[in-house]
Amino acid sequence: MNTHAEVIKELRDMFKHGATPSRLIRHIVESHTGERNIHSLIQAYFREAFGIPIVRGLNPIDDYQHDDLRYAFLNEQLVHEMIQRRSEWDGGTADGTREVGSWLDSVTASDDKQRLRNIQSVNLPDLSECWSRLTPDEQHYIQRSLASAHGLYEMVKVLSRLVECLQRRLDEVEAKC
């Protein structure tokens, strides 16, 4: 069970052009026909290609040969995490520049700790009158809730950009027919 550098590059390129995690998994399966431990191989590819330590929610005994929506849930968290780690895996082109026109250029993704730090460093004018009367635990709860809401907002923005990217690709295919 070895990963291949060319498949890693293909996975990165596919993601930059709008492939979803389930499509990337199908590509891994197609690139390793006959592999018995495909679950571990998928984990290894996502780790090497995108810096994802573990892809949660996959069935270790599945053969991953499905062309349905059973792994659509991966889009909820995994896409956000892949974008969050983009600086680690997207070296761009041979001359060190990033590919122009990728749907990833219009989105950002921050981690939980960064969002919490950002919220803690901002004055919350709507709460200024009552903030000092709140206990530190209550203040922290509000800050965590706001950071979580911001994270969900980021995920919605990411998925809406991905949907638009996929719609453009569908339009191109329909125009050719």
MOURCOR-V322314 format. One record per run of one state. SS is the DSSP state (2 for helix, 1 for strand, 0 for the rest). FROM is the first residue (numbers start at 1). TO is the last residue. If there is no record, write none. Layout:
SS|FROM|TO ; SS|FROM|TO
This chain:
0|1|4 ; 2|5|16 ; 0|17|20 ; 2|21|31 ; 0|32|37 ; 2|38|50 ; 0|51|73 ; 2|74|84 ; 0|85|85 ; 2|86|89 ; 0|90|102 ; 2|103|106 ; 0|107|111 ; 2|112|120 ; 0|121|124 ; 2|125|131 ; 0|132|135 ; 2|136|176 ; 0|177|177
